Amino acid sequence: MLMKEVTLEMPRYLYRFYQRIGQQAGGLAAEKVMSDALLKLAGELALNAIDTQKKRMTE
């Protein structure tokens, strides 16, 4: 699988926030927590877009 590397800049406090979540989730890296959160958000946005499109088609 081809992968694309992405670099994000964020305030230190936000990175620490994701670190703490990862620690509470069994020792996950902050980067893994952020990646999972972004993928979940993308899925939710896609489902909302599909739902909106279906509603427009039935109007």
N, C-alpha and C positions, 0 to 999 in steps of 0.2 A: 504494500500500500504506500502510495506517495504521501508524504507529510509536508506540511508547510509550517515553518517556525514563525511564531508571532511573539513580539516583545511588547509587554505592557509596562507602563510606568504608573505607579500609584503611590499615594502617601504611605509612609511606614506604618501608621496606625491601622490602615486597611489591610496591609499584608499580615500584620500581627493578628488581626481579626480572623483571617482565613487560616492562619497557623493554629490558633486556638480551636477552631472548629475541627480541623484535621486531627489534632491531638485528642479531642473528645470523641472523634469517630474512629479511634483505634490506631492512631499514629500515621494518618495520611499526610502527605506533603501539602503545603499550602497551594502549590501549583495544581495538584490533582483536584483539590476542593474547588478551586476557581474554574478549572476545566469542566468538571462535572456540572457546576452551577451554570456555566455558559451553555453547555449542551442541553441542559434541562430547559433553560429559558428559550433557546432556539426551537425546541420541540413544542413548547407551549405557544410560542408566537406562530409557528406553522399551523398548529391546530386551530388557533383563533382565525388565521387568514382563511383557512379552508371553510370554517364555519361561516364566516362573513360572506364568502363567495357563494356558498350554498343558499344563504338567506336572500342574497341579491337575485339569484336565479329563480327563486320561487315567488318573488314579488311581482 
